[in-house]
C-alpha cells in the first residue's frame, strides 16, 4: 500500500479538495466519482460525502488505488 503524508495549515480540508491536493484526482469531477463509488474510507469508515471535513490525525484510505493518506 502506498502511504502519503499531507500537511494542512488549516483546521480541516474537505475530502474532495484533499483528493485533488494530494494528486489522487485531477479534477473535482473525478474526486466526486471516487468518493461516490464508496471506495474512500476515513478512519476505517466508508465516506460518500465529498464535503466531509478531514482533520489532522485522520487517515484516508482509497482501497481501489491501494493508497493511504495521513493528514499531519
C-alpha positions as CSV (number, residue, x, y, z in Angstrom):
1,X,0.0,0.0,0.0
2,X,1.3,3.4,-1.0
3,X,1.4,5.8,2.0
4,X,1.4,9.6,1.8
5,X,1.5,12.3,4.4
6,X,-0.2,15.5,3.6
7,X,0.3,18.6,5.8
8,X,-2.5,21.0,6.1
9,X,-2.2,24.5,7.6
10,X,-5.9,25.0,8.3
11,X,-8.3,23.4,10.8
12,X,-9.6,21.0,8.1
13,X,-9.7,20.2,4.4
14,X,-12.8,18.9,2.5
15,X,-12.4,15.4,1.2
16,X,-12.8,16.2,-2.5
17,X,-10.2,19.0,-2.1
18,X,-7.8,16.6,-0.4
19,X,-8.0,14.1,-3.3
20,X,-7.2,16.9,-5.7
21,X,-4.4,18.4,-3.5
22,X,-2.8,15.0,-3.0
23,X,-2.8,14.2,-6.7
24,X,-5.2,11.3,-6.4
25,X,-7.8,13.1,-8.6
26,X,-7.0,15.6,-11.4
27,X,-10.4,17.3,-11.2
28,X,-13.3,17.8,-8.8
29,X,-15.4,15.6,-11.0
30,X,-13.0,12.7,-10.7
31,X,-12.8,13.2,-7.0
32,X,-16.6,13.2,-6.8
33,X,-16.8,9.9,-8.7
34,X,-14.1,8.2,-6.5
35,X,-16.0,9.3,-3.3
36,X,-19.5,8.4,-4.5
37,X,-18.2,4.9,-5.6
38,X,-17.8,4.2,-1.9
39,X,-14.1,3.4,-2.2
40,X,-12.9,6.1,0.2
41,X,-12.6,5.4,3.9
42,X,-11.8,7.9,6.7
43,X,-10.5,6.2,9.8
44,X,-11.8,2.9,8.5
45,X,-15.4,4.1,7.9
46,X,-16.7,4.4,4.3
47,X,-17.4,8.0,3.4
48,X,-19.5,9.1,0.5
49,X,-19.8,12.8,1.4
50,X,-17.4,14.8,-0.7
51,X,-17.6,17.8,1.6
52,X,-16.6,15.8,4.7
53,X,-14.1,17.7,6.8
54,X,-10.8,15.9,7.2
55,X,-8.7,17.0,10.1
56,X,-5.1,16.5,11.3
57,X,-4.7,12.9,12.5
58,X,-7.3,11.4,10.2
59,X,-6.3,8.5,7.9
60,X,-7.9,8.5,4.4
61,X,-7.8,5.2,2.5
62,X,-8.6,4.7,-1.1
63,X,-8.8,0.9,-1.5
64,X,-9.1,0.7,-5.3
65,X,-5.9,2.7,-5.7
66,X,-4.2,1.0,-2.8
67,X,-3.3,4.3,-1.2
68,X,-3.4,5.7,2.3
69,X,-3.1,9.4,3.2
70,X,-2.3,10.5,6.7
71,X,-3.2,14.1,7.5
72,X,-0.5,15.9,9.5
